Structure formats: structure tokens, C-alpha cells
């Protein structure tokens, strides 16, 4: 083999190794990322997500972003941090620490802090530049089946 062939083979093996470590998102595959944010980094139990505020999120003539969009992005970050196909939010406790306005970019980080059986607790923060605008704890449960299928099964019985 030539030196070029050896280098190409090494690059291919390195590429395959990197791809094996790449984590794929298993949940919320059809979410509207314009409204809930875009995942920038996905690791086991950790997510960085960016929410670019848009006109559709504006609540008043001053350009205030409705808190529901901030919560929705934080929730999406929490679900992605758990990254199980059937993860369901069961509770949250959060604080909106500073207003967000049209044009702001909110950077969220979500980290799974506790895992017990099917339960997960995730801490999520949101920042606009260096200002913390959101802080929350999310409690989730991982289910065997989609939550709507579980409900249908219970109704049949």
C-alpha cells in the first residue's frame, strides 16, 4: 500500500470512530425548532440549545417575548438531555429572572442531575449574553410506550 492509501484508511477509521460516538436525538423529532430552539450540542445527559426569538413570539408592542416560548425551549432542552424516545414532563419548578425581548438569543443548558429508575431530574438555565433569564428544575418519566398509547390502553380496559 502507498502512503496515500494508508492515510486515507486512517482518516476513514477515525471518521467511523467519531460517528460511533455521535449521539443522535431520540425524542421530539417533529418539534418546531423555530419556536422551541435548535440543539447546538448533545451529549449523554447534557444539552446546549439556542433559541432565536422571532416576531411570532412577541406578546406586546414593546417586543416582550411571551414566557411560554421561553418555557417551551427550556422544556425541549430538558427532554433532549434525557434523550429517551418516550420521555414525558410530569412537573417543573422554574423562575423567569429577566424579560426577553424580540431579537434576543437565549442560550439554554440542560443537565440531568438525578436518575432513579424511570425518573429523571433536569436542571435548565437560560442566558441572554451573561444575564440569566431562566432557571428551572424539570421532572420527567421515561415510559415504555408513547404516553398517548398508554392512555388508549387504559381507556380500553
C-alpha angles and dihedrals in degrees: 000000000000124000090252091056092049091051092048091049091050091049091050092050091048090049091050090049091051091048091053090056093048111108118220123210109250100183142054092019095164099046117133103247091193088067101030105033139255124272111238099174129021122186133154104293095353137087138176113200132180123210115194107197115231137190093263089065095056116117102186146008091273091065097250112165113230111249091231090073091051090049091046092055091047090049091049090050090051093049091048091049089056089043099188120140094239107036119151130192110233102169144356140186115197146161128214099212103179135009120262120216136201110286096025119129113218116204112204129193122193125189129181104233102176134024123185119164106304094344123098131184116202129190115211129187130182127202136186101203103314095334115104106223100169138030124175149157117218125196117203140175126212110220130200092231135024109286092240091053090051090054092050091051091051091049091052092054 
